Amino acid sequence: MKILSASLTVRTGALVVSEHVLIVLSVALAAIIRLSFARFLDLGWEVLWRASLIAAVLQVCLHFCDLYDFRTLSDRRTTATALLRALGTASLILALIYYWIPNLVIGRGVFGIASAISVVLIAGWRIAFNWVSRQLKPAERLLIVGTNPAAVSLAKELFQRRHELGVELVGFVDSDRTKIGTSLLNPGVIGAVSDIPSIVREKQVDRVVVSLADARGKLSMEELLQMKLTQGVRFDHLASVYEDYTGKIAVENLRPSWLIFSEGFRRRRTLETLKRLFDLTFAVVGLIIGSPLILLVAAAIWLTERGPVFYSQLRVGRDSQPFMVYKFRSMRPDAEVDTGPVWSTAGDPRVTRLGRFLRRTRLDELPQLWNVLRGDMSIVGPRPERPEFVADLTKQIPFYNQRHAVRPGVTGWAQVRHSYAASVEDSLQKLQYDLFYIKHLSIAFDVFIVFETIKTVLVRNGS
């Protein structure tokens, strides 16, 4: 599933499985210490499946603290702090579970001992795992043909995640020989297009990633075919590799034919029906459970601001149809009296003190559940934009109007992967995530995004 290819790799999977085993063993050892070996044998499988529950809760907390991101593993201080925070959160969650279901408790004092053992084992294993990952030879050596922004962006992603992905970037080649030696990243431009066969042989390249915008008309198809047949070299379109590793679709220099002939972008009636049922269920349950919180937020706005509690604004929805979106007011009532429609930015002075909290926790979005019930919006989808911005962005960004092929969402793939759109460049980045979502739309993807939204709200500022 390409949804997870950008975030889950073989090495990440190995870390998750190995840590699960370590935590279960920690609980088993704690049970032996606290209850005696004989008692442990009597309990048998009961201890193991209850230990698996503890491991699952702790690992969810580790994920929420970004401890399955290999870029975090390289910083031992950050890892140690996040590990303690995850353990504390897991302790609270398990305390609540044990309060409601006392039979799940393995034995008094077992969890405390297991926590101490787990911290030591996990911290030591992560140091060892990180070292081993760095010593392993790359599973794949890549050469990138082209130096456009999408190629450089892909290279940065690959370089940052090289130990996690097991890839090594050999370098770039360009059609212009004068660029040889140019430093784009580590490494830079190491040759021209005509040098590809010799570079492939000398650098033992496994995969050549081609940007057609930079290489069209300059590559010898006969030579490339010969490399593929005799040397087993794999060739891939930059747009496809970029999508696999970044979780977004590079729209710069992308031709409509790639979108037309690539897999995905299907609007199946069954999927649309299931998605609508998912939206309705989520919205109804959310409004019922969240009604006390909605009343509390409304009262807080009315008491602190003495102005309108709700805020409505025209947005562009599915098939470019306009609709009114409803939110809790987070800005001053006169926010755009003098300026007219303008981008909202981080630290926007128009946002009230309470509004900053509402935005950070996304509580200002709760009234949009009404939009979901009405059918204007979905729980998950592209962020709805204002008509004034859409008109400009459609002219400046290729394929921008394609994001209106589905209902806009209360949350979305772009919202959990990128910050607020405060410029054309930000909107371009978010469009790339939106197109990836539309291409791979599924209920499983929606559920994944909902959980990522919860993580975004809890551990960092959302968009």
C-alpha positions, 0 to 999 in steps of 0.5 A, spaced: 500 500 500 503 506 497 500 510 503 505 506 508 510 506 503 512 513 505 512 512 512 513 504 513 520 500 511 523 494 512 527 496 517 522 500 521 518 494 521 524 490 524 524 495 529 517 495 531 517 487 531 523 486 535 521 492 540 514 488 541 518 482 543 523 486 548 517 489 551 513 482 552 520 479 555 521 485 560 514 483 562 515 476 563 521 477 566 518 482 571 512 477 572 518 472 574 521 477 579 515 479 582 511 472 582 516 467 582 518 462 576 513 457 578 507 462 578 509 465 572 509 458 569 502 457 572 499 463 568 502 461 562 499 464 556 495 469 560 502 473 562 504 473 554 497 476 551 497 481 557 504 483 556 502 484 548 497 489 550 502 492 554 507 492 549 501 495 544 499 501 548 507 503 549 508 502 542 502 506 540 505 512 545 512 511 542 509 512 535 506 518 537 512 521 540 515 520 533 520 514 536 519 510 529 522 516 525 529 514 524 531 521 524 529 521 531 534 515 533 540 519 531 539 524 537 540 520 543 538 526 548 531 527 544 530 519 544 531 519 551 526 524 553 521 522 548 522 515 551 520 517 558 514 521 555 511 515 552 512 511 558 509 516 562 503 516 557 502 509 556 502 508 564 496 513 564 493 509 559 494 502 562 492 505 569 485 507 566 484 500 562 486 496 569 481 501 572 475 499 568 478 491 567 481 489 573 482 482 570 487 484 565 492 486 571 498 481 571 500 482 578 501 487 583 508 491 582 509 487 575 508 493 571 513 498 575 518 493 574 517 491 567 517 499 566 524 499 568 527 493 565 523 496 558 526 503 558 533 500 559 532 494 554 529 499 549 534 505 550 540 500 549 536 496 543 535 503 539 542 505 540 545 498 537 539 498 532 541 505 529 549 503 529 547 496 525 543 500 520 548 505 519 553 499 518 549 495 513 550 496 506 545 500 502 540 495 499 539 500 493 544 505 489 540 510 486 542 515 480 538 521 479 537 524 472 535 531 472 536 537 477 529 540 477 526 542 484 522 535 484 529 531 483 532 535 489 526 535 493 526 527 492 534 527 493 533 530 500 528 526 502 532 520 500 538 523 504 535 524 510 532 517 510 538 513 507 539 509 513 531 507 514 530 506 507 537 502 505 538 507 499 544 511 497 544 516 492 550 516 488 549 523 485 545 527 479 547 527 472 544 533 468 544 535 460 548 541 461 556 539 462 557 545 465 553 543 471 558 537 473 561 538 480 555 543 482 554 541 489 546 540 490 546 535 496 551 530 498 553 528 493 552 533 487 552 533 479 557 527 477 556 527 470 552 529 463 546 525 460 551 521 455 555 519 461 550 514 464 552 508 462 559 509 464 557 512 471 552 505 472 558 501 471 563 504 475 558 506 481 554 500 481 548 503 480 542 499 481 536 504 479 536 510 475 531 515 476 529 519 470 526 526 470 523 526 463 522 534 463 530 534 464 532 528 459 527 528 454 530 528 447 537 527 450 537 519 452 539 514 448 533 509 449 538 503 445 543 504 451 538 504 456 535 498 454 542 495 453 543 497 460 537 494 463 538 487 459 545 486 460 546 489 467 539 489 470 539 496 471 532 498 473 529 505 470 523 509 473 520 515 472 522 521 477 514 522 479 513 515 481 519 514 485 517 521 488 510 519 490 513 512 493 518 515 498 515 522 499 507 521 500 506 526 495 505 527 487 510 532 484 506 536 479 512 541 477 514 538 470 508 533 470 504 531 464 497 530 464 498 523 461 502 521 467 496 522 471 491 519 466 495 512 465 497 511 472 494 507 477 489 510 482 484 516 481 478 512 481 471 514 483 468 507 484 461 508 487 462 502 492 467 506 495 464 513 495 458 510 499 462 507 504 466 513 505 459 517 506 457 512 511 464 513 514 463 520 514 456 520 517 457 515 523 463 519 525 460 526 524 453 523 528 458 520 534 462 526 534 457 531 535 453 527 540 460 525 544 463 532 543 456 536 545 459 538 552 465 540 549 462 544 543 458 548 549 464 549 553 468 552 547 462 556 545 461 559 552 468 561 553 468 565 546 462 568 548 465 570 555 472 572 553 470 576 546 463 578 547 462 577 539 459 572 535 461 565 537 461 562 530 464 564 524 461 562 517 465 563 510 464 561 503 469 556 501 470 552 494 467 544 495 467 538 490 466 540 483 468 547 484 461 548 488 461 554 493 458 552 500 458 556 507 463 553 512 462 553 519 467 554 525 468 557 532 471 564 531 478 564 532 479 571 530 477 578 531 470 580 528 474 586 524 480 581 522 479 583 514 475 589 514 481 593 512 485 588 508 480 584 505 481 576 504 489 575 506 492 568 508 492 566 515 500 566 517 503 562 523 503 567 529 497 571 525 496 578 530 488 577 528 488 571 532 485 572 539 488 568 545 483 563 545 483 562 538 490 560 538 488 555 543 482 553 539 487 552 532 492 548 536 487 543 538 483 544 532 477 545 537 475 551 532 473 545 527 468 542 531 462 545 527 464 543 521 461 536 523 455 540 521 458 541 514 459 533 514 452 531 515 450 536 510 454 533 505 458 539 503 464 536 506 468 529 508 471 527 515 478 527 510 479 530 504 483 536 501 482 543 505 477 547 503 479 554 500 476 561 499 474 562 492 478 568 492 484 564 493 482 558 488 482 563 482 489 565 483 492 559 485 488 555 479 492 560 474 499 559 478 499 552 480 498 546 475 493 541 476 490 545 482 483 545 480 484 537 480 483 537 488 476 539 487 474 532 485 472 530 492 469 533 498 474 537 502 475 535 509 475 537 516 482 534 516 487 531 510 493 528 508 496 535 507 494 537 513 497 532 517 504 533 513 504 540 512 503 547 516 498 552 514 498 554 507 500 562 507 503 562 500 503 560 493 509 555 495 505 552 501 499 551 497 503 547 491 506 543 497 499 541 500 496 540 493 502 535 492 499 531 498 492 532 496 493 529 489 496 523 493 490 522 497 485 523 491 489 518 487 490 513 493 483 514 496 480 509 501 477 508 507 483 505 510 487 511 508 482 515 511 482 511 518 490 512 518 489 520 517 484 520 522 489 517 527 495 521 524 491 527 526 490 525 533 498 525 533 498 531 530 494 535 535 497 531 541 504 532 539 505 538 535 502 544 532 497 542 526 495 546 520 
